[in-house]
Amino acid sequence: MQDGVGSWYEELYESVRGQVYKQGETSFQTRSQIFNGNVTCSARAVTCPLDAQDVSTILKICTKHSLSPSIKAGGYGTAGWAVNGDIIVDLSNLLDMHIAAPLSRPDDISSLPENWKNYTSIPDMPVRSSKGKSSVEAPSNSLKRQREEDVDGDKYENPARRQRNYDHASPALATFLKGPALPPDPLGEEPRRFPQDIRLEQLYNLHPDICGVPHISGGHGGPEAPAMDSRQLSKESSASGTSMTSSQSGSSMFASSSGGTSLTTPDVDGGQTSGTPFGYMATGSDNAQGVSGSFSAPVGYRLPFNMDASGLGIPGAWPLSAVGTTSAVSPLTGVPSAAADPFGYMDAGSAPSGSTLFSGLGSTASLWTPPPSASSSGLNVLIPSSSYVPTQDPALSSPLHRAAEITHLAHAIPIHSHAYVTFGAGVLQKDLDAFTHRNPLEGRSVNGMPVTVPYHVPSAAHPVGSSIMILGGFGFLSRLHGLSVDNVVEMEVVLADGTIVIASQDSHPDLWWALRGAGPAFGVITRYKVKAYPVPVVFAGNLIYRFHRATAPSLIRHFRDCIKSAPRELYANVLLTAGPANQDSLVVIQFCFVGPREKGIEFLQAIESWEGETCLLNEVSEKAFVAQQDSVAQVLRAKAGRNWFIRSALISSLPDEIINKTVMQFADTPIGCTWLFELAGGAITDHEDACIPKSRREATWTVASLHQWDLEIDDPRCRVSAENWINKTLGPVAVGGSFPSFLGRHEPAARTISCYGDSWARLAELKQKYDPQNVFRNTLWPLGEEGTHIEPEMHEPPSPVIGPIMGHTLRGS
């Protein structure tokens, strides 16, 4: 061994039963990536423990050799702490899952211990690693030989970089987002543009003779692209470009869109680029090659990505001549046929304001059902799972089977008020939801017949990793059952000195208090036991409107007023985001009533009564909760490996002035920026036994800016617009900080501290007790060993160096 790697690497390799990969090995590169592509990893090795004992061994070796560990639990943390240490502790092998009903209390309670609980404690749970090894088995020579053989042949797929498809969440929404761009705005609304590389403007100012193109008038500077003289479809695009078809089978109708399109522009050498850097926002998982263009331009010039669909000739983009055409209507359904203009309702004499384009079966019935899948991808796992393999998507069955399942669930009555789910730290929320959905517990029907009921863990409304259980966790069930941290009952924790403890309300109560909200700074959680609640069915979906500066404030105010006295069963949010084909902008209202249609219908009817704009899509219907869990991700169209910048806040109210300013500011953000308001409150305010203080829990709204853009583009607006909105516009109504789970990259220390309000002083004392040497420094913890604030740039991994200006090469350089 050389370069100081020898002793510590050999010790890790010989002592840890899981895999160990040093920098330079193929598997190191795969396992050291995170969701945010704007992070450079400088770690020296990745370790893949099989259990808490392995984690303990790794921490002790790190301390012995003065190495800093960082913990990677498969989440979507954008700050990059998970890969900022010398040694990455990758918990993705810890995949055990178990669900069980509460234990029955014996009739004879005299023999019960004083601290009897109605669940099996974590130490008494059966557990096996993903490689089939017992957690207490000693290392074996055969295991070492196996590791040597497959060190570079690891079949592992990094969950943070797994490209998931969310079309199943709402087939109707998938069809809409994959469809053609909206027609040009008849009101003259100027569409948002793609991010602009600031260096193009600087290049133009320095070398206008080389660029040879005019300056953009208004908005963010930079050279305007020359118009294309001719355009043609590539073979791939013509074969699998965007299309919309409809078919009818029995009583269900579905729409589908095959493939997507992406943009290619001439490269320096006359070849093709890899496509528009914003193709990652396409809903489908596969993006075919799209349009290629030929035009006269200076050598080395590549098109800035700032033109609208009609300017680029994207297949499926609405042509200017299409405005004013007549929409054909299916004689069977009364719905516009797929071959006709799907936006014909916007013409004169079409549907009146307040109507819904896709609501032929009534304003609250879903006309859309998913196309039958070629094969089932259900989770065939036992309880507990000894070799669970995460799936690409939760298995949702064919339309007829799915409809029957919803009918069955809508009339199911749970027997248990809650269940207990035990799972390893490598389990992702999406896979946990799929597991509990496929392993329901006993219930009964209205006529007394036995049925089964799925139970779900309160988690985030966007797919995340297990660390959400110790950082907050706000989602569709939070107003009814509290944050994720409020529903944890036990944790298996490895402390900074390698000690393994079980933390709960009765065991290490001070640590227990700190873990639920600031957990990563206090230990490595390897297993969780949490409460799950019966969710037979939800009445949920999306209402989509076109974004207009003039009408969006009215819609948001109407939404706010409709839900201000909502029951705890109702979750609702409003998003401002990009439209189909990543053009134009939308206002999306997401509605989720935890219960059947008949109990949630009045709230939906109140929201959809707004008549300021035509509703482009209303697909709210009864569905399984497992599908609803992916709805935010489906709208966001998030992709791994891009620039990600997130800011969030908790606010006490949403006054008209804030709404007006928000709409005007959002109109000037680049495509790829999504802003979100979520109704908070409810059961979140019931809990005061964790370090997230009551003052933060009493917030009325949680808001977030979720910005994604291509790594090769340097547009300050993608960051500045988020900071200005969160810190300045929302400042007058902010209650301080955000939920810790929303902390993003380059957060100032004061902002992190503000998440904890008056809990901070106690947290700082407990940090000195449990981690005086700051072993867990590669976390959200913003203080150094001396208690001083650490600047974000010194606390997080650096960003990668941005390459040439979108392929621009100066002549003579």
C-alpha positions in Angstrom: 0.0 0.0 0.0 1.2 3.5 -0.7 0.3 7.2 0.0 -0.7 6.4 3.6 -3.5 4.1 2.6 -1.9 1.0 3.9 -2.6 0.6 7.6 -6.1 2.1 7.9 -7.3 0.5 4.6 -6.0 -3.0 5.6 -7.6 -2.6 9.0 -11.0 -1.7 7.5 -10.8 -4.4 5.0 -9.9 -7.1 7.5 -12.3 -5.9 10.2 -15.5 -4.9 8.4 -17.6 -7.7 7.1 -19.2 -5.6 4.4 -17.5 -4.4 1.3 -14.7 -1.8 1.4 -13.7 0.2 -1.8 -10.9 2.6 -2.0 -10.7 5.6 -4.3 -9.9 4.7 -7.8 -12.0 1.5 -7.8 -15.1 1.3 -10.1 -17.5 0.7 -7.2 -16.1 3.6 -5.3 -17.2 6.0 -8.0 -20.7 4.4 -8.1 -21.2 4.4 -4.4 -19.9 7.9 -3.7 -22.4 9.7 -5.9 -25.4 11.6 -4.4 -28.6 13.0 -5.8 -27.1 16.5 -6.3 -24.6 16.5 -9.1 -23.1 19.8 -7.9 -20.9 18.0 -5.4 -17.3 16.8 -5.7 -16.4 13.9 -3.5 -12.8 13.7 -2.1 -13.3 10.7 0.2 -10.6 8.1 0.4 -12.8 5.0 0.7 -16.4 3.7 0.9 -17.4 1.2 3.5 -20.6 -0.9 3.2 -21.5 -2.2 6.7 -23.8 -5.1 7.1 -25.1 -4.2 10.6 -24.5 -1.9 13.6 -21.5 -3.9 14.7 -19.8 -3.1 11.3 -20.6 0.6 11.8 -19.1 0.5 15.2 -15.9 -1.0 13.9 -15.7 1.6 11.2 -16.1 4.5 13.6 -13.4 3.1 15.9 -11.0 2.7 13.1 -11.7 6.3 11.9 -11.0 7.6 15.3 -7.8 5.6 15.6 -6.4 6.9 12.3 -7.8 10.5 12.6 -10.2 10.0 9.7 -13.5 11.7 9.5 -16.6 9.6 8.7 -19.6 10.7 6.7 -22.9 8.8 6.7 -24.7 8.0 3.4 -28.3 6.6 3.9 -29.6 6.9 0.3 -31.4 10.1 0.9 -31.6 13.2 -1.3 -29.6 15.6 0.9 -28.3 18.3 -1.5 -25.6 19.8 0.8 -23.2 16.8 0.2 -22.4 16.0 3.8 -22.9 12.3 3.0 -19.7 12.2 0.9 -17.7 14.9 2.7 -15.7 12.7 5.0 -12.5 10.7 4.5 -14.5 7.5 4.9 -18.0 7.2 3.5 -20.2 4.8 5.6 -22.8 3.6 3.0 -25.8 2.1 4.8 -27.5 0.8 1.6 -27.0 -2.8 2.7 -29.3 -2.4 5.7 -32.5 -3.4 4.0 -34.4 -5.5 6.5 -38.1 -4.7 6.9 -40.8 -6.0 9.2 -44.4 -5.0 9.9 -46.5 -6.3 12.7 -49.7 -5.4 14.6 -49.4 -4.3 18.2 -48.9 -7.1 20.8 -52.0 -8.0 22.8 -51.8 -7.3 26.4 -52.1 -10.5 28.5 -55.0 -11.0 30.8 -52.7 -11.7 33.6 -50.7 -8.5 33.9 -49.0 -9.4 37.2 -46.2 -11.0 35.4 -45.6 -8.2 33.0 -42.4 -6.1 33.5 -43.0 -2.5 34.5 -41.8 -1.1 31.2 -43.8 -3.6 29.1 -44.5 -2.3 25.5 -46.9 -3.5 22.9 -44.2 -4.2 20.4 -41.1 -6.3 20.1 -38.0 -4.2 20.8 -35.3 -3.9 18.1 -32.7 -6.1 19.9 -35.2 -8.9 19.9 -36.1 -8.6 16.3 -34.9 -11.1 13.7 -32.4 -9.5 11.4 -30.3 -10.7 8.5 -28.1 -8.7 6.2 -28.8 -8.3 2.5 -26.0 -10.9 1.9 -27.7 -13.5 4.1 -25.2 -13.2 7.0 -26.3 -13.1 10.6 -25.6 -9.8 12.4 -23.5 -11.6 15.0 -21.4 -13.9 12.8 -17.7 -13.4 12.8 -15.8 -12.6 9.6 -14.9 -15.6 7.5 -12.1 -16.3 5.1 -14.7 -17.3 2.4 -16.3 -13.9 2.7 -13.0 -12.2 2.2 -12.3 -14.3 -0.9 -15.7 -13.4 -2.3 -15.0 -9.7 -1.8 -11.7 -9.9 -3.6 -13.4 -11.5 -6.6 -16.2 -9.0 -7.0 -14.5 -5.8 -5.8 -15.0 -4.2 -9.2 -17.9 -6.3 -10.3 -20.4 -5.0 -7.7 -23.9 -4.9 -9.3 -25.0 -2.2 -6.9 -27.2 0.5 -8.2 -26.8 3.7 -6.3 -30.3 4.6 -5.0 -29.5 8.3 -5.0 -28.8 8.1 -8.8 -31.6 5.6 -9.7 -33.7 7.2 -12.4 -37.2 6.4 -11.4 -40.4 6.7 -13.4 -43.4 8.2 -11.7 -46.0 7.8 -14.4 -48.0 5.3 -12.4 -48.8 8.0 -9.8 -51.2 9.6 -12.2 -51.4 8.3 -15.8 -53.5 11.3 -16.7 -50.9 13.7 -15.4 -48.2 11.7 -17.2 -50.0 12.0 -20.5 -50.5 15.7 -19.9 -46.9 16.5 -19.1 -45.6 14.3 -21.9 -47.9 15.9 -24.4 -47.4 19.0 -26.6 -46.4 22.4 -25.3 -49.3 24.7 -24.4 -50.3 26.9 -27.3 -49.0 30.5 -27.4 -50.7 32.5 -24.7 -53.7 34.5 -26.1 -53.2 37.0 -23.3 -49.6 37.7 -24.3 -48.0 36.3 -21.2 -44.3 36.2 -21.7 -43.1 32.7 -21.0 -40.3 31.9 -18.6 -37.0 31.0 -20.2 -34.4 28.3 -19.6 -31.4 29.2 -17.5 -28.8 31.4 -19.3 -25.1 30.9 -18.8 -23.9 34.2 -17.4 -20.6 33.6 -19.1 -22.2 33.9 -22.5 -23.1 37.5 -21.6 -19.6 38.1 -20.5 -18.2 36.6 -23.6 -20.5 38.7 -25.8 -19.4 41.9 -24.0 -15.8 41.0 -24.6 -16.0 39.5 -28.1 -19.2 40.7 -29.9 -17.5 40.2 -33.2 -16.9 36.6 -32.5 -20.4 35.8 -31.2 -21.9 37.7 -34.2 -25.4 37.7 -32.7 -27.6 40.4 -31.2 -28.1 41.0 -27.5 -31.3 39.7 -25.8 -33.7 42.6 -25.2 -34.9 42.7 -21.6 -34.5 40.1 -18.9 -31.2 38.3 -18.2 -28.5 39.2 -20.6 -26.6 37.0 -23.1 -26.6 36.6 -26.9 -29.8 35.6 -28.6 -29.5 32.5 -30.8 -29.8 32.9 -34.6 -33.0 31.6 -36.1 -32.9 28.1 -37.7 -33.2 28.1 -41.5 -34.3 24.5 -41.7 -35.2 21.7 -39.3 -35.7 18.0 -39.6 -36.6 15.2 -37.3 -34.0 12.6 -36.4 -34.7 9.0 -37.1 -35.1 8.3 -33.4 -37.5 11.2 -32.9 -39.7 10.3 -35.9 -39.8 6.7 -34.7 -40.6 7.4 -31.0 -41.5 11.1 -30.8 -44.3 12.5 -28.7 -47.7 11.2 -29.6 -51.1 11.0 -27.9 -53.5 8.1 -28.4 -56.6 7.1 -26.7 -58.4 3.8 -26.6 -61.4 2.4 -24.9 -61.8 -1.0 -23.3 -64.9 -1.7 -21.3 -65.8 1.2 -19.1 -62.3 2.5 -18.7 -60.4 4.9 -21.0 -56.7 5.7 -20.9 -54.4 8.0 -22.7 -50.8 7.3 -23.4 -47.8 9.1 -24.7 -44.9 7.1 -26.2 -41.4 8.5 -25.7 -40.3 12.0 -25.4 -38.2 14.5 -27.4 -35.0 16.2 -26.7 -33.2 19.0 -28.5 -29.9 18.6 -30.3 -27.9 21.5 -31.8 -24.8 21.7 -34.0 -21.6 21.1 -32.1 -18.2 22.7 -32.9 -17.3 19.8 -35.2 -20.6 19.6 -36.9 -21.7 16.6 -34.9 -24.6 16.4 -32.5 -24.6 17.4 -28.8 -26.2 15.1 -26.3 -29.5 17.0 -26.4 -31.0 19.8 -24.4 -29.6 20.0 -20.9 -33.2 20.3 -19.8 -34.3 17.0 -21.3 -33.9 15.5 -17.8 -37.2 17.2 -16.8 -39.1 15.1 -19.3 -41.6 12.8 -17.4 -40.6 9.6 -19.2 -37.5 7.7 -18.2 -36.2 7.5 -21.8 -35.6 10.5 -24.0 -35.2 9.9 -27.7 -33.1 12.1 -29.8 -35.2 15.0 -31.0 -34.7 17.8 -33.4 -31.5 18.6 -35.2 -31.0 21.9 -36.9 -28.6 23.4 -39.5 -27.9 27.1 -39.8 -25.1 29.5 -40.5 -23.3 30.5 -37.3 -19.8 31.5 -36.3 -17.4 28.6 -35.9 -17.6 27.3 -32.3 -21.0 28.8 -31.5 -23.5 26.6 -29.9 -27.1 27.6 -29.4 -28.1 29.0 -26.0 -31.1 27.0 -24.7 -33.5 29.9 -24.4 -35.9 29.5 -27.3 -39.5 28.4 -27.0 -40.8 25.2 -28.6 -42.1 26.9 -31.8 -38.8 28.5 -32.3 -37.0 25.2 -32.2 -39.5 23.1 -34.0 -39.8 20.5 -31.2 -42.1 17.7 -32.3 -45.4 18.1 -30.6 -44.9 21.8 -29.9 -48.1 23.7 -30.6 -47.7 25.6 -33.9 -48.7 29.2 -34.1 -51.2 28.4 -36.8 -53.0 26.0 -34.5 -54.6 28.7 -32.4 -58.2 29.1 -33.4 -58.7 25.6 -34.7 -61.7 23.5 -33.7 -61.3 20.7 -31.3 -62.8 17.3 -32.3 -64.8 15.5 -29.7 -65.3 11.8 -29.2 -68.9 10.8 -29.8 -68.5 8.1 -27.1 -67.1 10.2 -24.3 -67.6 13.8 -25.1 -63.9 14.3 -24.5 -61.6 15.9 -27.1 -60.0 13.1 -29.2 -56.3 12.6 -29.0 -55.8 13.4 -32.7 -57.5 16.8 -32.2 -56.2 19.9 -30.6 -56.3 19.1 -26.9 -56.3 22.8 -26.1 -59.2 23.7 -28.3 -61.2 24.6 -25.2 -59.2 27.8 -25.2 -60.8 29.0 -28.4 -63.7 31.3 -28.6 -67.0 29.5 -28.0 -65.3 26.6 -26.1 -65.7 25.6 -22.5 -66.4 28.4 -20.1 -64.1 29.6 -17.4 -64.1 27.3 -14.4 -64.7 24.2 -16.5 -62.4 21.2 -16.6 -60.9 19.9 -19.8 -60.5 16.3 -18.6 -63.6 15.8 -16.5 -66.1 14.1 -18.8 -67.4 11.9 -16.0 -68.0 14.8 -13.6 -65.7 17.2 -12.0 -64.5 14.8 -9.3 -64.3 11.6 -11.2 -61.1 10.4 -12.9 -61.5 9.6 -16.6 -58.0 8.3 -16.8 -56.7 4.9 -15.8 -53.2 3.5 -16.3 -52.5 1.4 -19.4 -52.1 -2.3 -18.6 -48.5 -3.2 -17.8 -46.8 -6.0 -19.7 -46.0 -7.8 -16.5 -46.4 -7.4 -12.8 -43.5 -6.1 -10.8 -45.1 -6.8 -7.4 -43.0 -7.1 -4.2 -42.9 -10.7 -3.4 -41.3 -10.4 0.1 -41.9 -12.1 3.3 -42.4 -10.5 6.7 -39.6 -10.0 7.7 -37.7 -9.7 4.5 -34.3 -11.4 4.6 -33.2 -10.5 1.1 -35.3 -7.6 0.0 -34.4 -6.0 -3.3 -35.7 -2.5 -3.9 -38.0 -2.2 -6.9 -38.0 0.4 -9.6 -41.5 1.4 -8.9 -44.3 0.2 -6.6 -46.4 -2.4 -8.4 -49.7 -1.0 -9.5 -51.8 -3.5 -11.3 -53.9 -3.3 -14.4 -56.8 -0.9 -14.5 -59.5 -3.4 -13.8 -57.6 -5.0 -10.9 -56.7 -1.6 -9.5 -60.3 -0.4 -9.6 -61.4 -3.5 -7.8 -58.7 -3.0 -5.2 -59.8 0.6 -4.5 -63.4 -0.5 -4.2 -62.3 -3.2 -1.8 -60.1 -0.8 0.3 -62.7 2.0 0.4 -65.0 -0.2 2.5 -62.3 -1.7 4.7 -62.3 -1.0 8.4 -58.9 -1.4 10.2 -58.8 -3.5 13.4 -55.7 -1.8 14.7 -55.2 1.9 15.3 -51.6 1.5 14.2 -48.9 -1.0 13.4 -45.1 -1.1 13.9 -42.6 -1.2 11.1 -39.0 -2.0 11.7 -36.5 -1.3 8.9 -32.9 -0.8 8.2 -31.3 2.6 7.4 -30.7 1.6 3.8 -34.4 1.4 3.0 -35.8 4.3 0.9 -39.2 5.7 1.6 -40.5 4.6 -1.8 -39.6 1.0 -1.1 -40.9 1.1 2.4 -44.3 2.3 1.1 -44.3 -0.5 -1.5 -43.5 -3.0 1.2 -46.3 -2.0 3.6 -48.7 -1.7 0.8 -48.0 -5.2 -0.3 -48.2 -6.6 3.2 -51.5 -5.3 4.6 -52.8 -6.3 8.0 -56.1 -7.8 9.0 -59.3 -5.7 8.9 -63.0 -6.2 8.4 -65.6 -5.0 5.9 -68.8 -3.2 6.7 -70.6 -6.5 6.5 -68.2 -8.2 8.9 -66.3 -10.1 6.3 -62.5 -10.3 6.7 -60.4 -8.0 4.5 -56.9 -6.6 4.6 -55.9 -2.9 5.1 -52.5 -1.4 4.1 -50.6 0.7 6.7 -48.2 3.5 6.0 -45.5 5.3 7.8 -45.8 9.1 7.9 -43.0 10.4 5.7 -42.1 13.1 3.3 -44.2 14.0 0.2 -41.2 13.4 -2.0 -39.1 10.2 -2.2 -36.3 10.4 0.4 -34.0 8.1 2.4 -34.3 6.9 5.9 -32.7 10.0 7.5 -36.1 11.7 7.1 -37.0 9.9 10.3 -34.5 12.0 12.3 -34.7 15.3 10.4 -38.4 16.2 10.4 -40.4 14.5 7.7 -43.4 16.4 6.4 -45.9 14.8 4.0 -49.4 13.7 3.2 -50.0 12.1 6.6 -48.4 14.7 8.8 -51.4 16.8 9.5 -53.2 13.7 10.7 -50.4 11.9 12.5 -47.5 14.3 12.9 -44.0 14.5 11.5 -41.9 11.4 10.7 -39.8 12.1 13.9 -43.0 12.0 16.0 -43.7 8.5 15.0 -40.4 6.8 15.8 -40.6 4.6 18.9 -37.1 3.1 18.9 -33.7 3.4 17.2 -30.6 1.3 17.1 -27.8 3.9 17.3 -24.1 3.8 17.0 -22.5 6.6 19.0 -19.3 8.5 18.3 -17.2 6.1 20.4 -18.6 3.0 18.7 -21.0 2.2 21.5 -24.3 0.6 20.3 -27.4 1.7 22.2 -31.2 1.4 21.8 -32.7 4.9 22.2 -36.3 5.4 23.1 -38.5 7.4 25.4 -37.4 5.2 28.3 -33.8 4.5 27.3 -31.4 7.4 26.9 -34.2 9.9 26.9 -32.0 13.0 26.4 -30.4 11.4 23.4 -33.8 10.4 22.2 -34.9 14.0 22.4 -31.9 15.2 20.3 -32.0 12.4 17.7 -35.6 13.3 16.6 -34.7 16.4 14.6 -30.9 16.6 14.8 -30.1 12.9 14.6 -27.2 12.9 12.1 -25.1 15.1 14.5 -25.5 12.6 17.4 -25.0 9.1 16.0 -25.5 6.6 13.2 -29.0 5.1 13.2 -28.9 1.6 11.7 -32.4 0.4 12.5 -35.7 2.2 13.1 -39.0 1.1 14.7 -41.8 3.4 13.8 -45.6 3.6 13.8 -47.6 3.1 10.7 -51.3 3.9 10.3 -54.1 2.4 8.3 -54.8 4.2 5.0 -57.3 2.1 3.2 -57.8 4.7 0.4 -57.2 8.4 -0.3 -59.2 10.8 -2.4 -56.4 12.6 -4.1 -55.0 14.1 -7.3 -54.0 17.2 -9.2 -55.9 20.3 -10.5 -53.8 22.1 -13.1 -54.2 25.6 -14.4 -52.1 27.7 -16.7 -49.9 30.3 -14.9 -50.7 33.9 -15.6 -49.4 36.9 -13.7 -52.8 38.4 -13.8 -54.8 35.4 -12.5 -52.4 33.3 -10.4 -52.7 35.5 -7.3 -56.5 35.1 -7.4 -56.2 31.3 -7.7 -53.7 31.1 -4.8 -55.9 33.3 -2.6 -58.9 31.2 -3.4 -57.0 28.0 -2.6 -55.8 29.5 0.7 -59.3 30.5 1.8 -60.8 27.2 0.9 -58.5 25.2 3.1 -57.9 27.5 6.1 -60.3 25.5 8.3 -59.5 22.1 6.8 -59.7 19.0 8.9 -56.6 17.1 9.8 -57.4 14.5 7.2 -56.7 17.0 4.4 -53.3 17.7 2.9 -53.1 20.3 0.2 -50.3 22.2 -1.6 -50.0 24.6 -4.5 -47.0 24.5 -6.8 -45.7 26.9 -9.4 -43.8 24.9 -12.0 -43.0 24.3 -15.7 -45.6 23.1 -18.1 -45.7 20.3 -20.7 -42.6 20.0 -22.9 -40.9 22.2 -20.3 -42.4 25.3 -21.8 -44.7 27.9 -20.3 -45.7 27.6 -16.6 -48.4 25.9 -14.5 -50.2 26.3 -11.2 -50.7 22.9 -9.8 -52.9 22.2 -6.8 -52.4 18.9 -5.1 -55.2 17.6 -3.0 -55.1 14.5 -0.7 -57.9 13.7 1.7 -57.0 10.7 3.8 -60.4 8.9 3.5 -63.0 8.0 0.9 -64.5 10.3 -1.7 -67.7 11.0 0.0 -65.8 12.6 3.0 -63.4 14.7 0.9 -65.6 15.8 -2.0 -66.8 19.1 -0.4 -63.3 20.4 -0.1 -62.5 19.6 -3.7 -65.7 21.3 -4.9 -64.8 24.4 -3.0 -61.4 24.6 -4.6 -62.6 23.8 -8.1 -65.3 26.5 -7.9 -62.7 29.1 -8.9 -63.6 30.6 -12.3 -60.6 32.7 -13.2 -59.1 30.2 -15.6 -60.1 27.0 -17.3 -58.8 23.9 -15.4 -56.5 22.1 -17.8 -56.7 18.8 -15.9 -58.6 17.5 -12.9 -57.8 13.9 -12.1 -58.7 13.8 -8.4 -60.1 10.3 -7.6 -60.0 7.6 -5.0 -56.6 5.8 -5.2 -54.2 3.7 -3.1 -51.9 5.9 -0.9 -48.8 4.2 -2.5 -49.6 6.0 -5.8 -50.3 9.4 -4.2 -46.9 9.3 -2.5 -45.2 9.8 -5.9 -47.4 12.8 -7.0 -45.0 15.6 -6.0 -42.1 13.8 -7.7 -44.2 13.4 -10.8 -44.9 17.1 -11.0 -41.4 18.2 -10.0 -39.8 15.9 -12.6 -36.7 15.7 -10.6 -33.6 14.0 -12.0 -30.5 13.0 -10.2 -27.0 14.3 -11.1 -28.1 17.9 -11.9 -27.5 21.1 -10.1 -29.9 21.3 -7.1 -30.5 24.3 -4.9 -33.2 24.1 -2.2 -34.4 26.7 0.2 -37.3 26.4 2.6 -39.1 28.4 5.3 -42.0 28.1 7.8 -44.5 30.9 7.7 -47.3 32.0 10.0 -49.7 33.3 7.4 -50.1 33.8 3.6 -51.3 37.4 3.2 -52.4 38.8 -0.2 -49.3 41.0 -0.5 -47.0 38.0 -0.2 -49.0 36.1 -2.8 -48.8 39.0 -5.3 -45.0 39.4 -4.8 -44.5 35.6 -5.1 -46.3 35.4 -8.4 -44.4 38.3 -9.9 -41.0 37.0 -8.7 -41.7 33.5 -9.9 -42.6 34.8 -13.4 -39.0 35.9 -13.8 -37.4 32.6 -12.6 -35.8 30.2 -15.1 -37.4 27.0 -16.2 -36.4 24.3 -13.7 -37.5 26.4 -10.7 -40.5 25.1 -8.7 -42.0 26.9 -5.8 -44.2 25.2 -3.3 -46.7 26.1 -0.5 -47.9 23.2 1.8 -50.5 23.5 4.4 -49.0 22.7 7.8 -50.5 22.5 11.3 -52.8 19.8 12.5 -51.2 17.0 14.5 -47.8 18.5 14.0 -48.6 20.9 16.9 -49.5 18.0 19.2 -45.9 16.9 19.9 -43.4 18.7 22.1 -41.0 15.9 23.1 -38.5 16.3 20.3 -35.9 19.0 19.5 -38.1 20.6 16.8 -39.7 23.4 18.9 -43.3 24.2 19.3 -42.8 27.6 17.7 -41.8 26.0 14.4 -44.6 23.4 14.7 -47.2 26.0 14.9 -46.4 27.4 11.5 -49.4 27.5 9.1 -47.4 26.8 5.9 -44.2 25.2 5.0 -42.8 26.6 1.7 -39.9 25.5 -0.5 -38.1 26.5 -3.6 -36.8 23.5 -5.5 -34.4 24.5 -8.3 -32.7 22.2 -10.8 -30.6 23.0 -13.8 -27.8 21.6 -16.0 -24.3 21.3 -14.5 -22.7 23.1 -17.5 -24.7 26.3 -17.0 -23.8 29.0 -14.6 -26.9 31.1 -14.1 -26.9 33.0 -10.7 -30.7 33.5 -10.9 -31.2 29.8 -10.1 -29.7 30.5 -6.7 -30.5 34.2 -6.1 -34.2 33.9 -6.9 -34.6 31.3 -4.2 -32.7 33.2 -1.6 -34.6 36.4 -2.4 -38.0 34.8 -2.2 -37.4 32.8 1.0 -35.3 35.4 2.9 -36.8 38.7 1.7 -40.3 38.2 0.3 -41.3 35.7 3.0 -39.3 37.3 5.7 -42.1 39.3 7.3 -44.2 36.2 7.9 -41.4 33.6 8.6 -41.3 32.0 12.0 -37.6 31.2 11.8 -35.7 28.5 9.9 -37.4 25.5 8.3 -37.9 21.9 9.2 -34.3 20.4 9.3 -35.1 18.0 6.5 -35.4 21.0 4.1 -31.9 22.3 4.8 -30.0 22.6 1.5 -26.6 23.5 0.2 -24.6 26.4 1.5 -26.9 27.2 4.4 -25.4 29.8 6.8 -24.8 28.5 10.3 -27.3 31.0 11.8 -30.1 29.6 9.5 -29.4 26.0 10.6 -29.5 27.1 14.3 -32.8 29.0 13.7 -34.5 25.6 12.8 -34.3 24.7 16.4 -35.3 27.9 18.1 -35.2 27.7 21.9 -34.1 24.1 21.7 -30.7 25.0 20.4 -29.0 25.6 23.8 -29.9 22.2 25.0 -28.8 20.6 21.7 -25.4 22.2 22.0 -25.0 20.8 25.6 -26.0 17.3 24.5 -23.6 17.5 21.5 -20.7 18.0 24.0 -22.0 15.0 26.0 -22.4 12.5 23.2 -19.9 13.8 20.6 -17.3 16.1 22.2 -14.8 15.5 19.4 -17.3 16.3 16.7 -16.9 13.0 15.0 -20.1 13.6 13.2 -19.0 16.9 11.8 -20.1 16.0 8.3 -23.7 16.7 9.0 -26.0 19.7 9.4 -24.1 20.6 12.6 -22.8 24.1 12.0 -20.3 24.5 14.8 -16.7 23.5 15.1 -15.1 21.9 18.1 -14.6 25.3 19.7 -18.3 26.1 19.3 -17.7 28.7 16.5 -19.8 29.0 13.4 -18.4 27.1 10.4 -18.8 28.8 7.0 -20.8 26.7 4.6 -17.9 26.5 2.1 -15.7 25.0 4.7 -18.4 22.7 5.9 -19.4 21.0 2.6 -17.7 19.4 -0.3 -16.8 21.7 -3.2 -18.7 22.0 -6.5 -17.2 20.6 -9.7 -15.4 23.0 -12.0 -17.7 24.1 -14.8 -16.4 23.2 -18.2 -16.3 25.3 -21.4 -19.2 27.7 -22.0 -21.7 25.3 -23.4 -19.1 24.1 -25.9 -18.1 27.6 -27.0 -14.6 27.8 -28.3 -13.1 31.2 -29.2 -11.3 31.4 -32.5 -7.6 31.9 -32.1 -7.7 30.8 -28.4 
